Amino acid sequence: MQQKIKKIINKKNKSKIVSLTAYSKNIATILDDFCDIILVGDSLGSVLYNYKSTREVSLDTMIEHSKSVRMGIKKSLMVVDMPHNTYRNSKEALKNAKKIMSKTKCDAVKLEGGKKISQTVRTLVKNNIPVMGHLGLLPQSDQNFKFKGKKISEKNKILKDAKLLETAGAFSIVLECVETSLAKIVTKKIDIPTIGIGSSNNCDGQILVFDDLIGLNPIDVRFVKKYSNIRKVMTKAVSNYSKDVRKKVFPKKKHSYN
Ligand code: KIV
């Protein structure tokens, strides 16, 4: 097992795992000093491309953004989301995961689902491709974007799926919008780290979409804390630039060549 993966697993019950998404090099450069894991998430479909769902994201789009992100990472573990319809069976998953690993030089891939993909996870891990799981709200397949784990049947399924993913060899599991007490139980019952998004402080680590955290993506959801209002800063900069150009005070001599 890769040293970097071991380091993440060893953080369980010792220190919280910090994770964020990045879709490009410059952002990855900023995150790398502070994160344990950087995820090239297929959330880029809605955040950057205004797609209705992540189901529209292609493998080539994920690969191109990941190549950019790779250039900005020195130390963090880099994980790339396998997009919808690229892992419908083990054979397809292996072919596409190998392509992602070789073209992007990432450290691991992330797949959504439990029992349905457990054999696929086993196949990838056997072929030395580290896998991060993703349970709870599954944007690639869920129609209903509500939190998960309120119903007892949902609770049992998520817990069972988490154990199956662990047995199949996943090195960690993202829990998206999982009810607080269930996040605690899942985290306690498995030996690999859980990374929460909208799943309370009971997880071993946290992940957020970077554009949400800085207030660039104009969304308002309960689980996002906006750590800045970058839209305000950017708007001010663009407004000042446009005024300067119109007043002919930019560019000055020092910005010109002679
Ligand atoms: O696509 C993504 O950004 C994700 C995170 C929200 C976990 O899967």
py3Dmol code that shows the C-alpha trace and the ligand (Angstrom):
import py3Dmol

protein = """\
ATOM      1  CA  MET A   1       0.000   0.000   0.000  1.00  0.00           C
ATOM      2  CA  GLN A   2       1.200   3.513  -0.867  1.00  0.00           C
ATOM      3  CA  GLN A   3       2.776   5.430   2.049  1.00  0.00           C
ATOM      4  CA  LYS A   4       0.448   8.378   1.410  1.00  0.00           C
ATOM      5  CA  ILE A   5      -2.634   6.147   1.741  1.00  0.00           C
ATOM      6  CA  LYS A   6      -1.287   4.551   4.950  1.00  0.00           C
ATOM      7  CA  LYS A   7      -0.780   8.041   6.403  1.00  0.00           C
ATOM      8  CA  ILE A   8      -4.441   8.889   5.796  1.00  0.00           C
ATOM      9  CA  ILE A   9      -5.676   5.637   7.389  1.00  0.00           C
ATOM     10  CA  ASN A  10      -3.391   6.160  10.384  1.00  0.00           C
ATOM     11  CA  LYS A  11      -5.043   9.489  11.137  1.00  0.00           C
ATOM     12  CA  LYS A  12      -8.195   7.696  12.277  1.00  0.00           C
ATOM     13  CA  ASN A  13      -8.806   8.319  15.994  1.00  0.00           C
ATOM     14  CA  LYS A  14      -5.699  10.552  16.102  1.00  0.00           C
ATOM     15  CA  SER A  15      -6.235  13.716  14.084  1.00  0.00           C
ATOM     16  CA  LYS A  16      -8.975  15.056  11.835  1.00  0.00           C
ATOM     17  CA  ILE A  17      -8.489  14.733   8.081  1.00  0.00           C
ATOM     18  CA  VAL A  18      -8.758  17.987   6.135  1.00  0.00           C
ATOM     19  CA  SER A  19      -9.991  17.782   2.588  1.00  0.00           C
ATOM     20  CA  LEU A  20     -11.235  20.146  -0.143  1.00  0.00           C
ATOM     21  CA  THR A  21     -12.035  20.000  -3.842  1.00  0.00           C
ATOM     22  CA  ALA A  22      -9.904  21.632  -6.526  1.00  0.00           C
ATOM     23  CA  TYR A  23     -10.509  21.845 -10.260  1.00  0.00           C
ATOM     24  CA  SER A  24      -7.353  23.704 -11.352  1.00  0.00           C
ATOM     25  CA  LYS A  25      -3.649  24.238 -10.641  1.00  0.00           C
ATOM     26  CA  ASN A  26      -3.678  27.663  -8.980  1.00  0.00           C
ATOM     27  CA  ILE A  27      -6.343  26.641  -6.481  1.00  0.00           C
ATOM     28  CA  ALA A  28      -4.596  23.324  -5.760  1.00  0.00           C
ATOM     29  CA  THR A  29      -1.397  25.269  -4.995  1.00  0.00           C
ATOM     30  CA  ILE A  30      -3.231  27.195  -2.268  1.00  0.00           C
ATOM     31  CA  LEU A  31      -4.940  24.121  -0.780  1.00  0.00           C
ATOM     32  CA  ASP A  32      -1.887  21.870  -0.773  1.00  0.00           C
ATOM     33  CA  ASP A  33      -0.301  23.497   2.302  1.00  0.00           C
ATOM     34  CA  PHE A  34      -3.404  22.932   4.423  1.00  0.00           C
ATOM     35  CA  CYS A  35      -5.078  19.756   3.168  1.00  0.00           C
ATOM     36  CA  ASP A  36      -4.471  16.046   3.638  1.00  0.00           C
ATOM     37  CA  ILE A  37      -6.620  15.156   0.624  1.00  0.00           C
ATOM     38  CA  ILE A  38      -7.462  17.170  -2.491  1.00  0.00           C
ATOM     39  CA  LEU A  39     -10.379  15.816  -4.508  1.00  0.00           C
ATOM     40  CA  VAL A  40     -11.009  16.596  -8.141  1.00  0.00           C
ATOM     41  CA  GLY A  41     -14.752  16.216  -7.667  1.00  0.00           C
ATOM     42  CA  ASP A  42     -17.292  15.732 -10.410  1.00  0.00           C
ATOM     43  CA  SER A  43     -19.126  18.574  -8.638  1.00  0.00           C
ATOM     44  CA  LEU A  44     -17.213  20.605 -11.232  1.00  0.00           C
ATOM     45  CA  GLY A  45     -20.125  19.728 -13.540  1.00  0.00           C
ATOM     46  CA  SER A  46     -22.513  21.963 -11.654  1.00  0.00           C
ATOM     47  CA  VAL A  47     -19.982  24.424 -10.207  1.00  0.00           C
ATOM     48  CA  LEU A  48     -18.071  25.200 -13.422  1.00  0.00           C
ATOM     49  CA  TYR A  49     -20.211  23.977 -16.298  1.00  0.00           C
ATOM     50  CA  ASN A  50     -23.710  24.689 -14.973  1.00  0.00           C
ATOM     51  CA  TYR A  51     -24.819  21.106 -15.740  1.00  0.00           C
ATOM     52  CA  LYS A  52     -28.094  20.038 -14.121  1.00  0.00           C
ATOM     53  CA  SER A  53     -26.316  17.096 -12.496  1.00  0.00           C
ATOM     54  CA  THR A  54     -22.925  15.446 -12.197  1.00  0.00           C
ATOM     55  CA  ARG A  55     -24.233  12.700 -14.512  1.00  0.00           C
ATOM     56  CA  GLU A  56     -23.273  14.858 -17.508  1.00  0.00           C
ATOM     57  CA  VAL A  57     -19.569  15.031 -16.608  1.00  0.00           C
ATOM     58  CA  SER A  58     -17.313  13.099 -19.005  1.00  0.00           C
ATOM     59  CA  LEU A  59     -14.169  11.131 -18.319  1.00  0.00           C
ATOM     60  CA  ASP A  60     -12.141  13.458 -20.559  1.00  0.00           C
ATOM     61  CA  THR A  61     -13.317  16.533 -18.620  1.00  0.00           C
ATOM     62  CA  MET A  62     -12.299  14.910 -15.326  1.00  0.00           C
ATOM     63  CA  ILE A  63      -8.911  13.983 -16.778  1.00  0.00           C
ATOM     64  CA  GLU A  64      -8.156  17.474 -18.132  1.00  0.00           C
ATOM     65  CA  HIS A  65      -9.019  19.205 -14.828  1.00  0.00           C
ATOM     66  CA  SER A  66      -7.065  16.571 -12.896  1.00  0.00           C
ATOM     67  CA  LYS A  67      -3.961  17.150 -15.022  1.00  0.00           C
ATOM     68  CA  SER A  68      -4.156  20.815 -14.101  1.00  0.00           C
ATOM     69  CA  VAL A  69      -4.687  20.055 -10.379  1.00  0.00           C
ATOM     70  CA  ARG A  70      -1.744  17.603 -10.373  1.00  0.00           C
ATOM     71  CA  MET A  71       0.597  20.463 -11.275  1.00  0.00           C
ATOM     72  CA  GLY A  72      -0.424  22.325  -8.111  1.00  0.00           C
ATOM     73  CA  ILE A  73       0.007  19.487  -5.590  1.00  0.00           C
ATOM     74  CA  LYS A  74       3.266  18.635  -3.850  1.00  0.00           C
ATOM     75  CA  LYS A  75       2.213  16.771  -0.720  1.00  0.00           C
ATOM     76  CA  SER A  76      -1.532  16.128  -0.421  1.00  0.00           C
ATOM     77  CA  LEU A  77      -3.175  12.898  -1.484  1.00  0.00           C
ATOM     78  CA  MET A  78      -4.873  13.517  -4.822  1.00  0.00           C
ATOM     79  CA  VAL A  79      -8.171  11.727  -5.444  1.00  0.00           C
ATOM     80  CA  VAL A  80     -10.158  11.890  -8.694  1.00  0.00           C
ATOM     81  CA  ASP A  81     -13.888  11.192  -8.999  1.00  0.00           C
ATOM     82  CA  MET A  82     -14.830   8.517 -11.532  1.00  0.00           C
ATOM     83  CA  PRO A  83     -17.734  10.090 -13.414  1.00  0.00           C
ATOM     84  CA  HIS A  84     -21.159   8.535 -14.007  1.00  0.00           C
ATOM     85  CA  ASN A  85     -21.255   5.577 -16.410  1.00  0.00           C
ATOM     86  CA  THR A  86     -17.527   4.922 -16.240  1.00  0.00           C
ATOM     87  CA  TYR A  87     -17.742   2.073 -13.690  1.00  0.00           C
ATOM     88  CA  ARG A  88     -20.913   0.124 -14.561  1.00  0.00           C
ATOM     89  CA  ASN A  89     -18.999  -3.170 -14.200  1.00  0.00           C
ATOM     90  CA  SER A  90     -15.553  -4.221 -12.974  1.00  0.00           C
ATOM     91  CA  LYS A  91     -14.050  -4.447 -16.461  1.00  0.00           C
ATOM     92  CA  GLU A  92     -15.206  -0.961 -17.465  1.00  0.00           C
ATOM     93  CA  ALA A  93     -14.126   0.447 -14.091  1.00  0.00           C
ATOM     94  CA  LEU A  94     -10.649  -1.067 -14.331  1.00  0.00           C
ATOM     95  CA  LYS A  95     -10.086   0.252 -17.855  1.00  0.00           C
ATOM     96  CA  ASN A  96     -11.231   3.766 -16.928  1.00  0.00           C
ATOM     97  CA  ALA A  97      -9.528   3.874 -13.525  1.00  0.00           C
ATOM     98  CA  LYS A  98      -6.235   2.832 -15.169  1.00  0.00           C
ATOM     99  CA  LYS A  99      -6.706   5.642 -17.696  1.00  0.00           C
ATOM    100  CA  ILE A 100      -7.356   8.193 -14.930  1.00  0.00           C
ATOM    101  CA  MET A 101      -4.350   7.010 -12.900  1.00  0.00           C
ATOM    102  CA  SER A 102      -1.929   7.004 -15.832  1.00  0.00           C
ATOM    103  CA  LYS A 103      -3.040  10.266 -17.467  1.00  0.00           C
ATOM    104  CA  THR A 104      -3.418  12.332 -14.269  1.00  0.00           C
ATOM    105  CA  LYS A 105      -0.864  10.694 -11.948  1.00  0.00           C
ATOM    106  CA  CYS A 106      -3.416  10.898  -9.140  1.00  0.00           C
ATOM    107  CA  ASP A 107      -3.103   8.737  -6.021  1.00  0.00           C
ATOM    108  CA  ALA A 108      -6.618   7.281  -5.886  1.00  0.00           C
ATOM    109  CA  VAL A 109     -10.083   7.317  -7.415  1.00  0.00           C
ATOM    110  CA  LYS A 110     -13.498   7.833  -5.791  1.00  0.00           C
ATOM    111  CA  LEU A 111     -16.650   5.876  -6.665  1.00  0.00           C
ATOM    112  CA  GLU A 112     -20.214   6.370  -5.435  1.00  0.00           C
ATOM    113  CA  GLY A 113     -22.221   3.472  -4.014  1.00  0.00           C
ATOM    114  CA  GLY A 114     -22.142   0.460  -1.706  1.00  0.00           C
ATOM    115  CA  LYS A 115     -23.052  -3.169  -2.352  1.00  0.00           C
ATOM    116  CA  LYS A 116     -23.558  -2.555  -6.063  1.00  0.00           C
ATOM    117  CA  ILE A 117     -19.925  -1.505  -6.557  1.00  0.00           C
ATOM    118  CA  SER A 118     -18.194  -3.594  -3.880  1.00  0.00           C
ATOM    119  CA  GLN A 119     -16.919  -6.183  -6.399  1.00  0.00           C
ATOM    120  CA  THR A 120     -15.630  -3.356  -8.588  1.00  0.00           C
ATOM    121  CA  VAL A 121     -13.820  -1.816  -5.616  1.00  0.00           C
ATOM    122  CA  ARG A 122     -12.234  -5.205  -4.910  1.00  0.00           C
ATOM    123  CA  THR A 123     -11.054  -5.465  -8.526  1.00  0.00           C
ATOM    124  CA  LEU A 124      -9.531  -1.969  -8.526  1.00  0.00           C
ATOM    125  CA  VAL A 125      -7.758  -2.493  -5.209  1.00  0.00           C
ATOM    126  CA  LYS A 126      -6.388  -5.854  -6.392  1.00  0.00           C
ATOM    127  CA  ASN A 127      -4.937  -3.973  -9.357  1.00  0.00           C
ATOM    128  CA  ASN A 128      -3.191  -1.481  -7.050  1.00  0.00           C
ATOM    129  CA  ILE A 129      -5.696   1.314  -7.589  1.00  0.00           C
ATOM    130  CA  PRO A 130      -6.589   2.844  -4.207  1.00  0.00           C
ATOM    131  CA  VAL A 131     -10.303   3.567  -3.827  1.00  0.00           C
ATOM    132  CA  MET A 132     -12.213   6.098  -1.755  1.00  0.00           C
ATOM    133  CA  GLY A 133     -15.888   5.204  -1.276  1.00  0.00           C
ATOM    134  CA  HIS A 134     -18.854   7.587  -1.180  1.00  0.00           C
ATOM    135  CA  LEU A 135     -22.094   6.830   0.708  1.00  0.00           C
ATOM    136  CA  GLY A 136     -25.167   8.735   1.852  1.00  0.00           C
ATOM    137  CA  LEU A 137     -26.374  11.255  -0.681  1.00  0.00           C
ATOM    138  CA  LEU A 138     -25.097  10.048  -4.058  1.00  0.00           C
ATOM    139  CA  PRO A 139     -25.303  12.893  -6.608  1.00  0.00           C
ATOM    140  CA  GLN A 140     -24.671  10.543  -9.561  1.00  0.00           C
ATOM    141  CA  SER A 141     -27.758   8.427  -8.834  1.00  0.00           C
ATOM    142  CA  ASP A 142     -30.044  10.154  -6.301  1.00  0.00           C
ATOM    143  CA  GLN A 143     -33.012  12.134  -7.553  1.00  0.00           C
ATOM    144  CA  ASN A 144     -33.811  13.310  -4.058  1.00  0.00           C
ATOM    145  CA  PHE A 145     -31.209  15.659  -2.554  1.00  0.00           C
ATOM    146  CA  LYS A 146     -32.286  15.158   1.063  1.00  0.00           C
ATOM    147  CA  PHE A 147     -30.113  13.993   3.939  1.00  0.00           C
ATOM    148  CA  LYS A 148     -29.895  10.218   4.446  1.00  0.00           C
ATOM    149  CA  GLY A 149     -30.271   7.922   7.413  1.00  0.00           C
ATOM    150  CA  LYS A 150     -33.487   9.025   9.041  1.00  0.00           C
ATOM    151  CA  LYS A 151     -35.344   5.832   8.150  1.00  0.00           C
ATOM    152  CA  ILE A 152     -34.172   2.664   9.868  1.00  0.00           C
ATOM    153  CA  SER A 153     -33.907   0.831   6.517  1.00  0.00           C
ATOM    154  CA  GLU A 154     -31.662   3.615   5.160  1.00  0.00           C
ATOM    155  CA  LYS A 155     -29.571   3.504   8.346  1.00  0.00           C
ATOM    156  CA  ASN A 156     -29.003  -0.241   8.098  1.00  0.00           C
ATOM    157  CA  LYS A 157     -28.166  -0.044   4.400  1.00  0.00           C
ATOM    158  CA  ILE A 158     -25.571   2.710   4.817  1.00  0.00           C
ATOM    159  CA  LEU A 159     -23.904   0.877   7.701  1.00  0.00           C
ATOM    160  CA  LYS A 160     -23.872  -2.402   5.768  1.00  0.00           C
ATOM    161  CA  ASP A 161     -22.523  -0.662   2.656  1.00  0.00           C
ATOM    162  CA  ALA A 162     -19.740   0.985   4.676  1.00  0.00           C
ATOM    163  CA  LYS A 163     -18.635  -2.400   6.000  1.00  0.00           C
ATOM    164  CA  LEU A 164     -18.769  -3.894   2.500  1.00  0.00           C
ATOM    165  CA  LEU A 165     -16.608  -1.096   1.094  1.00  0.00           C
ATOM    166  CA  GLU A 166     -14.098  -1.556   3.902  1.00  0.00           C
ATOM    167  CA  THR A 167     -13.948  -5.314   3.284  1.00  0.00           C
ATOM    168  CA  ALA A 168     -13.536  -4.688  -0.452  1.00  0.00           C
ATOM    169  CA  GLY A 169     -10.416  -2.636   0.336  1.00  0.00           C
ATOM    170  CA  ALA A 170     -11.513   1.016   0.190  1.00  0.00           C
ATOM    171  CA  PHE A 171      -9.110   3.209   2.198  1.00  0.00           C
ATOM    172  CA  SER A 172     -11.715   5.787   3.267  1.00  0.00           C
ATOM    173  CA  ILE A 173     -15.363   6.699   2.723  1.00  0.00           C
ATOM    174  CA  VAL A 174     -16.976  10.070   2.055  1.00  0.00           C
ATOM    175  CA  LEU A 175     -20.285  10.361   3.930  1.00  0.00           C
ATOM    176  CA  GLU A 176     -22.450  12.960   2.215  1.00  0.00           C
ATOM    177  CA  CYS A 177     -25.459  14.405   4.083  1.00  0.00           C
ATOM    178  CA  VAL A 178     -25.699  11.509   6.522  1.00  0.00           C
ATOM    179  CA  GLU A 179     -27.716  11.999   9.705  1.00  0.00           C
ATOM    180  CA  THR A 180     -25.550  12.873  12.734  1.00  0.00           C
ATOM    181  CA  SER A 181     -26.041   9.748  14.884  1.00  0.00           C
ATOM    182  CA  LEU A 182     -25.589   7.436  11.875  1.00  0.00           C
ATOM    183  CA  ALA A 183     -22.330   9.201  10.936  1.00  0.00           C
ATOM    184  CA  LYS A 184     -21.147   8.467  14.482  1.00  0.00           C
ATOM    185  CA  ILE A 185     -22.084   4.780  14.287  1.00  0.00           C
ATOM    186  CA  VAL A 186     -20.519   4.255  10.840  1.00  0.00           C
ATOM    187  CA  THR A 187     -17.331   6.030  11.926  1.00  0.00           C
ATOM    188  CA  LYS A 188     -17.127   3.823  15.038  1.00  0.00           C
ATOM    189  CA  LYS A 189     -17.898   0.548  13.275  1.00  0.00           C
ATOM    190  CA  ILE A 190     -15.259   0.723  10.529  1.00  0.00           C
ATOM    191  CA  ASP A 191     -11.482   0.957  10.767  1.00  0.00           C
ATOM    192  CA  ILE A 192     -11.008   3.216   7.747  1.00  0.00           C
ATOM    193  CA  PRO A 193     -11.614   6.985   8.012  1.00  0.00           C
ATOM    194  CA  THR A 194     -14.941   8.614   7.185  1.00  0.00           C
ATOM    195  CA  ILE A 195     -14.803  12.022   5.523  1.00  0.00           C
ATOM    196  CA  GLY A 196     -17.968  14.016   6.101  1.00  0.00           C
ATOM    197  CA  ILE A 197     -19.761  16.606   4.037  1.00  0.00           C
ATOM    198  CA  GLY A 198     -22.973  17.655   5.723  1.00  0.00           C
ATOM    199  CA  SER A 199     -22.519  14.679   8.049  1.00  0.00           C
ATOM    200  CA  SER A 200     -21.618  16.348  11.358  1.00  0.00           C
ATOM    201  CA  ASN A 201     -18.460  16.498  13.406  1.00  0.00           C
ATOM    202  CA  ASN A 202     -18.695  12.759  14.105  1.00  0.00           C
ATOM    203  CA  CYS A 203     -16.643  11.889  11.010  1.00  0.00           C
ATOM    204  CA  ASP A 204     -12.875  11.364  10.959  1.00  0.00           C
ATOM    205  CA  GLY A 205     -12.445  14.269   8.564  1.00  0.00           C
ATOM    206  CA  GLN A 206     -14.290  16.911   6.585  1.00  0.00           C
ATOM    207  CA  ILE A 207     -14.547  17.873   2.932  1.00  0.00           C
ATOM    208  CA  LEU A 208     -16.176  20.885   1.269  1.00  0.00           C
ATOM    209  CA  VAL A 209     -16.335  22.183  -2.276  1.00  0.00           C
ATOM    210  CA  PHE A 210     -13.735  24.972  -2.314  1.00  0.00           C
ATOM    211  CA  ASP A 211     -15.899  27.350  -4.356  1.00  0.00           C
ATOM    212  CA  ASP A 212     -18.605  27.045  -1.667  1.00  0.00           C
ATOM    213  CA  LEU A 213     -16.183  27.657   1.221  1.00  0.00           C
ATOM    214  CA  ILE A 214     -14.851  30.895  -0.271  1.00  0.00           C
ATOM    215  CA  GLY A 215     -18.304  32.142  -1.235  1.00  0.00           C
ATOM    216  CA  LEU A 216     -17.643  32.082  -4.991  1.00  0.00           C
ATOM    217  CA  ASN A 217     -20.429  29.630  -5.766  1.00  0.00           C
ATOM    218  CA  PRO A 218     -23.649  31.512  -4.982  1.00  0.00           C
ATOM    219  CA  ILE A 219     -25.413  28.707  -3.104  1.00  0.00           C
ATOM    220  CA  ASP A 220     -26.854  28.608   0.377  1.00  0.00           C
ATOM    221  CA  VAL A 221     -26.928  25.176   1.953  1.00  0.00           C
ATOM    222  CA  ARG A 222     -26.983  24.275   5.625  1.00  0.00           C
ATOM    223  CA  PHE A 223     -23.720  22.323   5.688  1.00  0.00           C
ATOM    224  CA  VAL A 224     -21.555  24.999   4.049  1.00  0.00           C
ATOM    225  CA  LYS A 225     -19.766  27.580   6.146  1.00  0.00           C
ATOM    226  CA  LYS A 226     -18.597  30.466   3.985  1.00  0.00           C
ATOM    227  CA  TYR A 227     -15.131  31.431   5.194  1.00  0.00           C
ATOM    228  CA  SER A 228     -14.949  34.474   2.916  1.00  0.00           C
ATOM    229  CA  ASN A 229     -17.054  36.503   0.545  1.00  0.00           C
ATOM    230  CA  ILE A 230     -14.710  36.306  -2.393  1.00  0.00           C
ATOM    231  CA  ARG A 231     -17.432  37.459  -4.814  1.00  0.00           C
ATOM    232  CA  LYS A 232     -17.361  40.848  -3.070  1.00  0.00           C
ATOM    233  CA  VAL A 233     -13.549  41.090  -3.368  1.00  0.00           C
ATOM    234  CA  MET A 234     -13.631  40.061  -7.042  1.00  0.00           C
ATOM    235  CA  THR A 235     -16.500  42.387  -7.878  1.00  0.00           C
ATOM    236  CA  LYS A 236     -14.605  45.320  -6.342  1.00  0.00           C
ATOM    237  CA  ALA A 237     -11.453  44.475  -8.337  1.00  0.00           C
ATOM    238  CA  VAL A 238     -13.333  44.231 -11.648  1.00  0.00           C
ATOM    239  CA  SER A 239     -15.292  47.402 -10.906  1.00  0.00           C
ATOM    240  CA  ASN A 240     -12.059  49.316 -10.173  1.00  0.00           C
ATOM    241  CA  TYR A 241     -10.440  47.982 -13.343  1.00  0.00           C
ATOM    242  CA  SER A 242     -13.380  49.014 -15.505  1.00  0.00           C
ATOM    243  CA  LYS A 243     -13.395  52.519 -13.963  1.00  0.00           C
ATOM    244  CA  ASP A 244      -9.616  52.863 -14.530  1.00  0.00           C
ATOM    245  CA  VAL A 245      -9.871  51.824 -18.200  1.00  0.00           C
ATOM    246  CA  ARG A 246     -12.771  54.186 -18.850  1.00  0.00           C
ATOM    247  CA  LYS A 247     -10.988  57.070 -17.055  1.00  0.00           C
ATOM    248  CA  LYS A 248      -7.803  56.204 -19.007  1.00  0.00           C
ATOM    249  CA  VAL A 249      -5.760  55.796 -15.788  1.00  0.00           C
ATOM    250  CA  PHE A 250      -4.869  52.195 -16.656  1.00  0.00           C
ATOM    251  CA  PRO A 251      -2.475  51.227 -18.125  1.00  0.00           C
ATOM    252  CA  LYS A 252       0.132  53.688 -16.878  1.00  0.00           C
ATOM    253  CA  LYS A 253       3.636  54.128 -18.280  1.00  0.00           C
ATOM    254  CA  LYS A 254       4.941  51.489 -15.829  1.00  0.00           C
ATOM    255  CA  HIS A 255       2.590  48.915 -17.365  1.00  0.00           C
ATOM    256  CA  SER A 256       3.769  49.685 -20.899  1.00  0.00           C
ATOM    257  CA  TYR A 257       6.882  48.841 -22.970  1.00  0.00           C
ATOM    258  CA  ASN A 258       9.168  51.324 -24.687  1.00  0.00           C
TER     259      ASN A 258
END
"""
ligand_1 = """\
8
KIV
O -17.832 15.905 -6.385
C -17.501 16.337 -5.272
O -17.047 17.474 -5.110
C -17.664 15.426 -4.134
C -17.548 16.012 -2.770
C -18.695 16.880 -2.510
C -17.367 14.986 -1.746
O -17.909 14.283 -4.315
"""
view = py3Dmol.view(width=600, height=400)
view.addModel(protein, "pdb")
view.setStyle({"model": 0}, {"cartoon": {"style": "trace"}})
view.addModel(ligand_1, "xyz")
view.setStyle({"model": 1}, {"stick": {}})
view.zoomTo()
view.show()
